[in-house]
Amino acid sequence: MKPCLAYANNSLPRQILHILCEVWEVVKELLKGDYERAGEELVDVQVACETLLYIIGYQSESERNRIRNKVDRKNALRGYHAEAKQ
């Protein structure tokens, strides 16, 4: 996933606000029952978060992948990737 470089110069508070606005878009679409649009908005949330990673110093894709892999390993150890219990 690529950051949105148009927002790469945002301040931290401004980018966090942007993420929250994108989350609100997800909520609105879910409340309407439009899961396709909610999915699109969720990807916008991911892009906004990717942009925040870029802003705080993870500017290369390999740096962002490294931190993602670190979290993925931690989550696997916690059992987050196991099937949901019925």
C-alpha positions as CSV (number, residue, x, y, z in Angstrom):
1,M,0.0,0.0,0.0
2,K,1.2,3.5,-0.9
3,P,0.9,6.6,1.3
4,C,-0.9,9.6,-0.1
5,L,2.0,11.9,-0.8
6,A,-0.4,14.9,-1.3
7,Y,-0.8,14.8,2.5
8,A,2.8,14.0,3.3
9,N,3.4,17.4,4.8
10,N,0.4,17.3,7.1
11,S,1.1,17.9,10.8
12,L,0.6,14.9,13.1
13,P,-2.7,16.4,14.5
14,R,-4.0,17.1,11.0
15,Q,-3.2,13.6,9.7
16,I,-4.8,12.0,12.8
17,L,-7.9,14.1,12.2
18,H,-7.9,13.0,8.6
19,I,-7.8,9.3,9.8
20,L,-10.7,10.0,12.2
21,C,-12.7,11.6,9.4
22,E,-12.1,8.5,7.2
23,V,-13.2,6.3,10.1
24,W,-16.4,8.3,10.3
25,E,-17.0,7.7,6.6
26,V,-16.8,4.0,7.3
27,V,-19.3,4.3,10.1
28,K,-21.8,6.2,8.0
29,E,-21.6,3.6,5.2
30,L,-22.0,0.7,7.6
31,L,-25.1,2.4,9.1
32,K,-26.6,2.7,5.7
33,G,-25.8,-1.0,5.1
34,D,-23.6,-0.2,2.1
35,Y,-20.8,-2.7,2.7
36,E,-19.2,-2.0,-0.7
37,R,-18.7,1.7,0.1
38,A,-17.7,0.8,3.6
39,G,-15.0,-1.4,2.2
40,E,-13.8,1.4,0.0
41,E,-13.7,3.8,3.0
42,L,-11.8,1.2,5.0
43,V,-9.1,1.2,2.3
44,D,-9.1,5.0,2.6
45,V,-8.4,4.5,6.4
46,Q,-5.5,2.2,5.5
47,V,-4.1,4.8,3.1
48,A,-4.4,7.6,5.7
49,C,-2.6,5.4,8.2
50,E,0.0,4.5,5.7
51,T,0.5,8.3,5.1
52,L,0.9,8.8,8.9
53,L,3.6,6.1,8.9
54,Y,5.3,8.0,6.1
55,I,5.0,11.3,8.0
56,I,6.5,9.9,11.2
57,G,9.6,8.6,9.4
58,Y,8.7,5.3,7.7
59,Q,9.3,6.7,4.3
60,S,10.4,3.7,2.3
61,E,8.1,0.8,1.6
62,S,10.7,-1.6,3.1
63,E,10.6,0.4,6.4
64,R,6.8,0.2,6.5
65,N,6.9,-3.5,5.6
66,R,9.4,-4.1,8.4
67,I,7.1,-2.5,11.0
68,R,4.1,-4.3,9.6
69,N,5.9,-7.7,9.8
70,K,6.9,-7.0,13.3
71,V,3.3,-6.4,14.4
72,D,2.1,-9.3,12.4
73,R,4.5,-11.7,14.2
74,K,3.5,-10.2,17.6
75,N,-0.2,-10.7,16.7
76,A,0.4,-14.2,15.6
77,L,2.0,-15.0,18.9
78,R,-1.1,-13.6,20.6
79,G,-3.3,-15.9,18.6
80,Y,-5.0,-13.1,16.6
81,H,-4.7,-15.1,13.4
82,A,-6.6,-18.1,14.7
83,E,-10.1,-18.8,13.5
84,A,-12.8,-17.0,15.4
85,K,-14.5,-19.1,18.1
86,Q,-18.1,-20.0,17.4
